[in-house]
Amino acid sequence: MKADLHVHTCLSPCADLLMIPPVIEKTEMDILGIVDHNSAKNAPAFSKMKKLVIPGVEIQTVEDVHLIGFFTDFEDALKLTEIVYEHLPRLKHDHEKMGYQLLVDENGDYIGYENAPLGFPTNLTISQAVELVLSFRGVPVYAHVERRFGVLYQLGFFPNLDVPVAEVVSEEGKRKAEGRFRVIVSSDAHFPDEVGRKYIELKGKPDSPKKVLDQILNGEYTLGGVLDW
């Protein structure tokens, strides 16, 4: 089964407004990780799709590093979101200047908007973000490690933390992460036509977020998608 585990929704200020369930459901992926900046509030709506959805949050740390937390339970992702909000700047988001942050239902109808500044870094350190994800039984993942906001790009090294998985975007990133992490690729899609451009292919037919995450931790997958990462 093909899994693209890094897909943004219309809640992320940098994502297209058509990142809504009826559009994303048409993609070829069997499994989708629904991951927005500093929030999981749209993940429940996407869970109504006829696809397996893994809830996630892409936390931006005080070092400007993106760390994804994947969860087996939607409630855990939402509870973590509330804590992450407490660590965001006390600013009201300007939707017209910085991008709309829209909440959506399973039919693709916009049902509200988020005023918390999701595109800003939290005051959480990488270590604190990792511990927060683990406290909700999540799996911490370094996002796009060698690209802007990736841990290697920002710091130049991998901190010695309890992070078992690294998402890469290039052969160079893959070489640097292999041997220390389970290495995955995903689209980091912000537009509908980007979903599935990179993915992992899981063995068998996992039917729950836990089984998907267990397979990743056990290395039971292959890398797929375009080769010019």
Sequence and secondary structure as in RCSB ss.txt:
>XXXX:A:sequence
MKADLHVHTCLSPCADLLMIPPVIEKTEMDILGIVDHNSAKNAPAFSKMKKLVIPGVEIQTVEDVHLIGFFTDFE
DALKLTEIVYEHLPRLKHDHEKMGYQLLVDENGDYIGYENAPLGFPTNLTISQAVELVLSFRGVPVYAHVERRFG
VLYQLGFFPNLDVPVAEVVSEEGKRKAEGRFRVIVSSDAHFPDEVGRKYIELKGKPDSPKKVLDQILNGEYTLGG
VLDW
>XXXX:A:secstr
 EEEEEE  TTSTTS TT SHHHHTTSS SEEEEEEETB TTHHHHTTSSSEEEEEEEEE TTS EEEEE S HH
HHHHHHHHHHHTS S    HHHH   EEE TTS EEEE  S TTS  S  HHHHHHHHHHTT EEEE STTSTTS
HHHHHSS  SSS  EEE SSHHHHHHHBTTBEEE    BSSGGGTTSEEEEESS   SHHHHHHHHHTT EEEEE
 S  
